[in-house]
């Protein structure tokens, strides 16, 4: 993505998937990292049907000041799809030049556990964002049981290494 | 999520925290999206929180606490306030000795509801003050303010939030002040609280007098504020619409109404006069628009198409352009469905094959209306399945009447199905009836809350239990059966066939715990056994 000045416009992220895939947890982690980095943050989720296998999507926005908690259609900088089939129904949310991240960027065989796909995709997303690697690892550490810490770290770094971008270069800090 | 004094909280969490900091002695409610997490979090913080069988009882318990001089809150979803509306309208007359805040969590766009009613109308209809937060900070601050207003004027206050306030997380800086409310103490007030007509007539006048005083106070209240901007056009708004409007039109002057009943009409008139053109941006009903216009203030509203569904930044931009061209349809997502291993699949499969006419109800099992079952013919409100089924049985020709069944979940049955069962015993249809209670031992749809039929309280600790089959028998239902619907067994289907043939009054309890909480149920059962044996409880959390 092109450089975005977070002092002027929020960073908009949509996380999409199916109930039970970890959409809510992934979104919580992004919001937590942004909060710890000192940004204003808003996260909006619709979870009424989240355990019944239906589509779930969450919006996270961070920057100097966030107003609406929902990412306006056509203004998402990133669309993170935990389920490939959820990419198309949500593509209209993406701005032109926005980045999609979906399971195809991860080599599933290298994942320590299949269910850590969401953490790996967070790793891929993190490569585009200004927050430090350690901030992500701290937030992931507090979101899951300590015994999964090392495996989650591996999953995160696997995703982070998947992106052809020099870390931190794509977005300017607030 | 805690970063020094900056917390990232959902609106529900913020309301719970404010209640805790304000010394709310009792929080009551019934689970309902998007309100459920208010009481769960209030309890987690250390507050005394209880699920009631339904919202009416919840509000009545909270009223009792507030009559006793305590600070109380009752939290429910918008349709829950319909159930609680009977006590609401009269507690507005009686007022309270302590504080009473009723949290109404509305669901514009119906993410998880059967209608999108706008509960701001209740504030007007019942005559209670109303506050509308637009983010979690305000949810926190306005909950604190609502308690103060309630205590100052001895009046119940409606805190009205919406899905995007309740279920959005935003940054909150809690107030340093922690309240220590005065101790509960009963003071007799026959004329104030016993609403016989002779007492209620002056009580109504007292209510209107209070509202007039509050209205005057609201004119200078810091709870409504102007965000200065250009003079060409101004926006009057409230709640979450404020956030969308500020983003859609950063150049506009905005009057942000926060204390939205009774409205500060002088302040509104002054704002409208300060701009060339004034637009009201509000989600749902034209509540502000109608009130402001009725006061003789010239403002414009939104095209009718924007009454439906939620507002967002894009829709507010369209309203400001007076654009009523068709909106792009959002691509369809994957609809939810009954879980693969859900035992209700067996029930709906049988109902479909036996060509039943199904009066349905509110819960996970409403998904029985979707493919592949399409085995539900009505769903109106909590508990309606029983009455609707009986009405159909009364009027349909016998070949159709004999195929009618009512299907209701365990939590929904306790909520408001019991009266229906009494109706069935009292006014039996000529060919009998069949009520199927789907008992999965939890309030599954809203995230697995307890209810009186589970025998566990809000914190999953053992308490008194309503045994559904005993309840049905005591209502005078002659044929009550408990069966387990599970793969490889035709027990449920047999029970259904016999009941349909019987021409008598039947209750079939299809009992099998929700597959999603199997692990938790084992844990709770272990705790219950420790509790019963009065053993030191190693499994206590």
Boltz contact constraints between the chains, C-beta under 6 A:
constraints:
  - contact:
      token1: [A, 31]
      token2: [B, 8]
      max_distance: 6.0
  - contact:
      token1: [A, 32]
      token2: [B, 1]
      max_distance: 6.0
  - contact:
      token1: [A, 35]
      token2: [B, 3]
      max_distance: 6.0
  - contact:
      token1: [A, 35]
      token2: [B, 8]
      max_distance: 6.0
  - contact:
      token1: [A, 36]
      token2: [B, 3]
      max_distance: 6.0
  - contact:
      token1: [A, 42]
      token2: [B, 168]
      max_distance: 6.0
  - contact:
      token1: [A, 42]
      token2: [B, 170]
      max_distance: 6.0
  - contact:
      token1: [A, 43]
      token2: [B, 169]
      max_distance: 6.0
  - contact:
      token1: [A, 44]
      token2: [B, 164]
      max_distance: 6.0
  - contact:
      token1: [A, 44]
      token2: [B, 168]
      max_distance: 6.0
  - contact:
      token1: [A, 45]
      token2: [B, 167]
      max_distance: 6.0
  - contact:
      token1: [A, 46]
      token2: [B, 111]
      max_distance: 6.0
  - contact:
      token1: [A, 48]
      token2: [B, 33]
      max_distance: 6.0
  - contact:
      token1: [A, 48]
      token2: [B, 111]
      max_distance: 6.0
  - contact:
      token1: [A, 48]
      token2: [B, 112]
      max_distance: 6.0
  - contact:
      token1: [A, 49]
      token2: [B, 336]
      max_distance: 6.0
  - contact:
      token1: [A, 52]
      token2: [B, 336]
      max_distance: 6.0
  - contact:
      token1: [A, 53]
      token2: [B, 336]
      max_distance: 6.0
  - contact:
      token1: [A, 53]
      token2: [B, 337]
      max_distance: 6.0
  - contact:
      token1: [A, 54]
      token2: [B, 334]
      max_distance: 6.0
  - contact:
      token1: [A, 54]
      token2: [B, 335]
      max_distance: 6.0
  - contact:
      token1: [A, 54]
      token2: [B, 336]
      max_distance: 6.0
  - contact:
      token1: [A, 55]
      token2: [B, 333]
      max_distance: 6.0
  - contact:
      token1: [A, 55]
      token2: [B, 334]
      max_distance: 6.0
  - contact:
      token1: [A, 67]
      token2: [B, 243]
      max_distance: 6.0
  - contact:
      token1: [A, 67]
      token2: [B, 246]
      max_distance: 6.0
  - contact:
      token1: [A, 67]
      token2: [B, 247]
      max_distance: 6.0
  - contact:
      token1: [A, 68]
      token2: [B, 243]
      max_distance: 6.0
  - contact:
      token1: [A, 68]
      token2: [B, 244]
      max_distance: 6.0
  - contact:
      token1: [A, 68]
      token2: [B, 247]
      max_distance: 6.0
  - contact:
      token1: [A, 68]
      token2: [B, 313]
      max_distance: 6.0
  - contact:
      token1: [A, 69]
      token2: [B, 164]
      max_distance: 6.0
  - contact:
      token1: [A, 69]
      token2: [B, 168]
      max_distance: 6.0
  - contact:
      token1: [A, 70]
      token2: [B, 312]
      max_distance: 6.0
  - contact:
      token1: [A, 72]
      token2: [B, 313]
      max_distance: 6.0
  - contact:
      token1: [A, 72]
      token2: [B, 314]
      max_distance: 6.0
  - contact:
      token1: [A, 73]
      token2: [B, 314]
      max_distance: 6.0
  - contact:
      token1: [A, 89]
      token2: [B, 331]
      max_distance: 6.0
  - contact:
      token1: [A, 89]
      token2: [B, 333]
      max_distance: 6.0
